[in-house]
């Protein structure tokens, strides 16, 4: 990763998965640009940015095209190319994560799909010119097993993650001829600040640690290290893939109790 330049969205606090990836990339010599979604999060992200000697810290609302264009323009003033971009943001209304999925509102459905799935497409379009100037450029996003299976209390986010995984495949087909790779990491349940608000989180973590083949929960460091392969030249032959980093939980035929892994940082 030495000298590789990357933009990372979704770093909201020291317990977020995006921060785990940022730390891993920095430790291997990457030069990073971090983004913050709102002024409320700016100070915290700037503090973390100093720990990884970030090139810049940009305001970026992935649901706003003008914000995306402004961020891409500012990034172009900091670096003449990018090797990778991480889409680490996701959001759904709290009321749409509980109860029955059939009761999700039209507005709630649209919001979840926009920020959690379409944002990857928007990032690819906005930062495509910078990625095309990089070496073995890569787009990476974060997903969860709830995209493949119906999970309690995940509801519309599971549908959004399924759409996100489809976006990975279609973008890989679109951008492959330009040399841009697109992949996703499907992380297991992780104790993040955003996950703390989910009912039954403790039981979910205990269950995963008991039945996953590795018999433990994964950490943001596990995801960060796995991300290095996708983001570096080592993964130059891989695109369109969903890589599971969940201790092997996804391979089980009947894992019993299942619950969501809301490991994304909060968004508006």
ZIWO-V916096 format. One record per residue. N is the residue number from 0. RES is the residue in one letter. SS is DSSP state (a for helix, b for strand, c for the rest). NEAR is the number of other C-alpha atoms within 10 Angstrom. Layout:
BEGIN
n	res	ss	near
N	RES	SS	NEAR
N	RES	SS	NEAR
END
This chain:
BEGIN
n	res	ss	near
0	X	c	20
1	X	c	12
2	X	c	12
3	X	c	23
4	X	b	25
5	X	b	30
6	X	b	25
7	X	b	22
8	X	c	26
9	X	c	24
10	X	c	29
11	X	c	29
12	X	c	19
13	X	c	17
14	X	c	19
15	X	c	25
16	X	a	28
17	X	a	29
18	X	a	27
19	X	a	21
20	X	a	25
21	X	a	31
22	X	a	22
23	X	a	23
24	X	a	25
25	X	a	22
26	X	a	13
27	X	c	13
28	X	c	14
29	X	c	23
30	X	b	24
31	X	b	26
32	X	b	24
33	X	b	27
34	X	b	24
35	X	b	23
36	X	c	23
37	X	c	13
38	X	a	9
39	X	a	9
40	X	a	17
41	X	a	16
42	X	a	13
43	X	a	15
44	X	a	22
45	X	a	19
46	X	a	12
47	X	a	20
48	X	a	22
49	X	a	12
50	X	a	10
51	X	c	21
52	X	c	13
53	X	c	19
54	X	c	18
55	X	b	18
56	X	b	22
57	X	b	22
58	X	b	19
59	X	c	22
60	X	c	21
61	X	c	24
62	X	c	19
63	X	c	13
64	X	a	15
65	X	a	13
66	X	a	17
67	X	a	21
68	X	a	17
69	X	a	15
70	X	a	21
71	X	a	22
72	X	a	14
73	X	a	15
74	X	a	22
75	X	a	15
76	X	a	10
77	X	a	12
78	X	c	15
79	X	c	13
80	X	c	22
81	X	c	27
82	X	c	26
83	X	b	28
84	X	b	27
85	X	b	25
86	X	b	24
87	X	c	25
88	X	b	26
89	X	c	27
90	X	c	22
91	X	c	24
92	X	c	18
93	X	a	12
94	X	a	13
95	X	a	21
96	X	c	21
97	X	c	17
98	X	c	13
99	X	c	14
100	X	a	19
101	X	a	9
102	X	a	12
103	X	c	17
104	X	c	14
105	X	a	8
106	X	a	9
107	X	a	18
108	X	a	19
109	X	a	14
110	X	a	21
111	X	a	22
112	X	a	23
113	X	a	22
114	X	a	24
115	X	a	30
116	X	a	28
117	X	a	19
118	X	a	24
119	X	a	26
120	X	a	16
121	X	a	19
122	X	a	21
123	X	a	21
124	X	a	14
125	X	a	20
126	X	a	23
127	X	a	21
128	X	a	15
129	X	a	21
130	X	a	27
131	X	c	18
132	X	c	14
133	X	c	20
134	X	c	18
135	X	c	22
136	X	c	28
137	X	b	30
138	X	b	29
139	X	b	24
140	X	b	24
141	X	b	26
142	X	b	29
143	X	c	27
144	X	a	23
145	X	a	25
146	X	a	22
147	X	c	13
148	X	c	13
149	X	c	16
150	X	c	17
151	X	c	19
152	X	c	25
153	X	c	25
154	X	a	24
155	X	a	29
156	X	a	29
157	X	a	26
158	X	a	22
159	X	a	28
160	X	a	24
161	X	a	22
162	X	a	16
163	X	a	26
164	X	a	26
165	X	a	15
166	X	a	20
167	X	a	26
168	X	a	17
169	X	a	15
170	X	a	21
171	X	a	23
172	X	a	16
173	X	a	14
174	X	a	18
175	X	a	14
176	X	a	9
177	X	a	14
178	X	c	19
179	X	c	25
180	X	b	29
181	X	b	31
182	X	b	26
183	X	b	25
184	X	b	22
185	X	b	22
186	X	b	27
187	X	c	28
188	X	c	27
189	X	c	25
190	X	c	21
191	X	c	20
192	X	c	17
193	X	c	18
194	X	a	21
195	X	a	14
196	X	a	11
197	X	c	18
198	X	c	14
199	X	c	14
200	X	a	19
201	X	a	12
202	X	a	13
203	X	a	20
204	X	a	20
205	X	a	14
206	X	a	19
207	X	a	26
208	X	a	19
209	X	a	13
210	X	a	17
211	X	c	19
212	X	c	15
213	X	c	14
214	X	c	15
215	X	c	18
216	X	c	21
217	X	c	21
218	X	c	20
219	X	a	24
220	X	a	16
221	X	a	18
222	X	a	23
223	X	a	21
224	X	a	16
225	X	a	17
226	X	a	26
227	X	a	18
228	X	a	14
229	X	a	26
230	X	a	27
231	X	c	20
232	X	a	17
233	X	a	12
234	X	a	16
235	X	c	17
236	X	c	9
237	X	c	15
238	X	c	24
239	X	c	20
240	X	c	17
241	X	b	20
242	X	b	16
243	X	b	20
244	X	b	21
245	X	c	27
246	X	c	21
247	X	c	17
248	X	a	24
249	X	a	20
250	X	a	12
251	X	c	11
252	X	c	7
253	X	c	9
254	X	c	13
255	X	c	10
256	X	c	12
257	X	c	19
258	X	c	23
259	X	c	26
260	X	c	26
261	X	c	29
262	X	c	27
263	X	c	25
264	X	b	23
265	X	c	20
266	X	c	20
267	X	c	12
END
